[in-house]
Amino acid sequence: AKPLGLLNVERYWDPLVTLLRHAAGEGFVRVDDLGWIMTAAEASDLLEQLASWKPATEPRAWLSSSQT
C-alpha cells in the first residue's frame, strides 16, 4: 500500500475522515490501516507527512491463518 494524502483545504475532507474513523470503530476497517491516510490544510505539511511515511514491515492477509 502507498499513503493517501488529502489536502484538507477549509476542512473539505473532514466528512470522509469521520466516516473512515467510524468504519474502523465498527470493525469494517482496521484502525491500523487508517495510518496511511494523511490530511493537512497546508500543502507543505502534507508533503512532509508523505515524505516521512514508512510502510508496514510485514504485509498482512485479509484473513488470519486461523480463519482459513
N, CA, C and O of each residue as an XYZ file, in Angstrom:
272
protein
N       0.840     -1.189      0.000
C       0.000      0.000      0.000
C       0.874      1.238      0.000
O       2.012      1.220      0.469
N       0.335      2.281     -0.521
C       1.015      3.572     -0.533
C       0.144      4.559      0.237
O      -1.065      4.363      0.361
N       0.757      5.610      0.750
C      -0.034      6.574      1.518
C      -0.983      7.366      0.623
O      -0.755      7.528     -0.576
N      -2.032      7.843      1.234
C      -3.005      8.685      0.551
C      -2.972     10.047      1.224
O      -3.202     10.149      2.429
N      -2.692     11.078      0.468
C      -2.643     12.429      1.012
C      -3.870     13.221      0.602
O      -4.194     13.310     -0.582
N      -4.547     13.792      1.576
C      -5.721     14.618      1.322
C      -5.407     16.048      1.742
O      -5.196     16.319      2.924
N      -5.377     16.956      0.782
C      -5.168     18.366      1.091
C      -6.506     18.908      1.592
O      -7.432     19.134      0.812
N      -6.587     19.108      2.886
C      -7.850     19.383      3.565
C      -8.121     20.885      3.676
O      -8.226     21.431      4.775
N      -8.231     21.533      2.532
C      -8.489     22.971      2.495
C      -9.913     23.228      2.979
O     -10.867     22.604      2.513
N     -10.033     24.146      3.911
C     -11.319     24.515      4.509
C     -12.086     23.291      5.017
O     -13.316     23.251      4.985
N     -11.323     22.290      5.489
C     -11.872     21.083      6.118
C     -12.776     20.284      5.172
O     -13.712     19.615      5.608
N     -12.481     20.366      3.884
C     -13.284     19.703      2.859
C     -13.388     18.196      3.097
O     -14.461     17.621      2.919
N     -12.294     17.552      3.494
C     -12.251     16.096      3.642
C     -12.673     15.609      5.031
O     -12.647     14.403      5.277
N     -13.052     16.486      5.928
C     -13.448     16.067      7.276
C     -14.569     15.022      7.291
O     -14.483     14.067      8.063
N     -15.621     15.165      6.467
C     -16.666     14.128      6.490
C     -16.146     12.739      6.094
O     -16.566     11.736      6.672
N     -15.248     12.676      5.125
C     -14.678     11.387      4.729
C     -13.842     10.793      5.854
O     -13.946      9.601      6.142
N     -13.022     11.610      6.486
C     -12.186     11.131      7.591
C     -13.069     10.646      8.741
O     -12.778      9.619      9.355
N     -14.135     11.373      9.032
C     -15.075     10.961     10.077
C     -15.715      9.620      9.727
O     -15.844      8.752     10.590
N     -16.112      9.447      8.479
C     -16.703      8.187      8.039
C     -15.717      7.031      8.194
O     -16.089      5.960      8.673
N     -14.467      7.240      7.793
C     -13.463      6.178      7.898
C     -13.180      5.814      9.354
O     -13.010      4.639      9.680
N     -13.130      6.807     10.218
C     -12.922      6.529     11.644
C     -14.105      5.753     12.230
O     -13.924      4.843     13.040
N     -15.297      6.119     11.817
C     -16.487      5.395     12.274
C     -16.446      3.950     11.773
O     -16.743      3.021     12.525
N     -16.080      3.764     10.511
C     -15.981      2.410      9.949
C     -14.958      1.582     10.716
O     -15.171      0.391     10.944
N     -13.861      2.196     11.112
C     -12.850      1.486     11.908
C     -13.405      1.142     13.286
O     -13.182      0.043     13.793
N     -14.114      2.066     13.879
C     -14.700      1.817     15.193
C     -15.723      0.690     15.180
O     -15.900     -0.007     16.179
N     -16.397      0.516     14.045
C     -17.398     -0.545     13.910
C     -16.789     -1.857     13.414
O     -17.488     -2.861     13.288
N     -15.490     -1.844     13.136
C     -14.817     -3.074     12.729
C     -14.792     -3.351     11.239
O     -14.367     -4.431     10.829
N     -15.232     -2.411     10.416
C     -15.218     -2.614      8.970
C     -13.854     -2.314      8.356
O     -13.530     -2.804      7.274
N     -13.064     -1.509      9.051
C     -11.725     -1.128      8.608
C     -10.799     -1.295      9.802
O     -11.177     -0.975     10.929
N      -9.603     -1.788      9.569
C      -8.634     -1.897     10.665
C      -8.157     -0.502     11.056
O      -7.838      0.315     10.193
N      -8.110     -0.240     12.337
C      -7.640      1.055     12.830
C      -6.225      1.324     12.319
O      -5.907      2.452     11.940
N      -5.381      0.303     12.307
C      -4.007      0.470     11.823
C      -3.964      0.923     10.369
O      -3.041      1.634      9.971
N      -4.949      0.521      9.575
C      -4.955      0.876      8.157
C      -5.267      2.352      7.920
O      -5.019      2.871      6.832
N      -5.803      3.022      8.920
C      -6.055      4.455      8.763
C      -4.754      5.255      8.773
O      -4.738      6.425      8.389
N      -3.670      4.629      9.208
C      -2.386      5.320      9.285
C      -1.807      5.729      7.947
O      -0.923      6.584      7.896
N      -2.284      5.138      6.864
C      -1.750      5.526      5.562
C      -2.562      6.649      4.915
O      -2.265      7.067      3.796
N      -3.588      7.136      5.621
C      -4.363      8.274      5.135
C      -3.912      9.507      5.906
O      -4.031      9.566      7.130
N      -3.398     10.480      5.185
C      -2.840     11.677      5.813
C      -3.595     12.905      5.333
O      -3.946     13.020      4.158
N      -3.837     13.818      6.261
C      -4.512     15.062      5.910
C      -3.734     16.237      6.472
O      -3.091     16.142      7.517
N      -3.808     17.331      5.764
C      -3.207     18.579      6.231
C      -3.864     19.725      5.471
O      -4.288     19.560      4.328
N      -3.942     20.876      6.108
C      -4.529     22.049      5.480
C      -3.531     22.765      4.574
O      -3.925     23.499      3.668
N      -2.253     22.551      4.819
C      -1.197     23.194      4.030
C      -0.460     22.150      3.197
O      -0.134     21.071      3.691
N      -0.200     22.475      1.940
C       0.479     21.537      1.043
C       1.852     21.145      1.565
O       2.241     19.982      1.463
N       2.589     22.094      2.120
C       3.936     21.779      2.609
C       3.884     20.771      3.757
O       4.733     19.883      3.837
N       2.898     20.899      4.642
C       2.747     19.941      5.745
C       2.384     18.554      5.221
O       2.899     17.545      5.703
N       1.504     18.513      4.243
C       1.102     17.234      3.670
C       2.281     16.559      2.974
O       2.469     15.350      3.106
N       3.066     17.325      2.242
C       4.238     16.759      1.568
C       5.245     16.215      2.573
O       5.863     15.179      2.330
N       5.415     16.899      3.694
C       6.305     16.390      4.751
C       5.806     15.053      5.292
O       6.586     14.118      5.472
N       4.506     14.970      5.547
C       3.929     13.718      6.046
C       4.139     12.584      5.046
O       4.525     11.478      5.424
N       3.885     12.864      3.782
C       4.039     11.835      2.755
C       5.490     11.397      2.619
O       5.771     10.213      2.433
N       6.413     12.352      2.711
C       7.835     12.030      2.575
C       8.343     11.190      3.742
O       9.264     10.392      3.572
N       7.761     11.359      4.913
C       8.243     10.633      6.089
C       7.488      9.323      6.334
O       7.799      8.611      7.289
N       6.514      8.993      5.502
C       5.719      7.778      5.677
C       6.579      6.542      5.482
O       7.401      6.476      4.567
N       6.381      5.575      6.343
C       7.090      4.295      6.254
C       6.041      3.183      6.149
O       5.095      3.149      6.936
N       6.206      2.278      5.186
C       5.231      1.190      5.053
C       5.331      0.202      6.208
O       6.340      0.148      6.911
N       4.287     -0.564      6.387
C       4.294     -1.616      7.407
C       5.420     -2.592      7.086
O       5.705     -2.861      5.919
N       6.047     -3.111      8.114
C       7.184     -4.002      7.907
C       6.761     -5.372      7.408
O       7.563     -6.089      6.811
N       5.531     -5.738      7.642
C       5.075     -7.078      7.280
C       3.728     -6.990      6.583
O       2.781     -6.449      7.155
N       3.613     -7.506      5.363
C       2.298     -7.478      4.714
C       1.318     -8.380      5.454
O       1.693     -9.416      6.003
N       0.064     -7.966      5.455
C      -0.957     -8.746      6.156
C      -1.959     -9.304      5.156
O      -2.249     -8.679      4.136
N      -2.468    -10.456      5.453
C      -3.516    -11.067      4.636
C      -4.870    -10.580      5.141
O      -4.988    -10.082      6.261
N      -5.862    -10.727      4.317
C      -7.204    -10.343      4.728
C      -7.685    -11.206      5.882
O      -8.329    -10.718      6.810
N      -7.368    -12.490      5.816
C      -7.770    -13.411      6.869
C      -6.539    -13.958      7.559
O      -5.513    -14.197      6.922
N      -6.639    -14.151      8.840
C      -5.536    -14.791      9.550
C      -5.536    -16.276      9.206
O      -6.534    -16.804      8.716
N      -4.434    -16.936      9.460
C      -4.346    -18.360      9.131
C      -5.371    -19.183      9.907
O      -5.802    -20.233      9.430
N      -5.764    -18.730     11.086
C      -6.763    -19.474     11.863
C      -8.170    -19.333     11.282
O      -9.055    -20.128     11.599
N      -8.377    -18.335     10.441
C      -9.695    -18.113      9.849
C      -9.878    -18.850      8.525
O     -10.985    -18.893      7.988
N      -8.801    -19.429      7.995
C      -8.917    -20.100      6.690
C      -9.091    -21.587      6.839
O      -9.203    -22.298      5.841
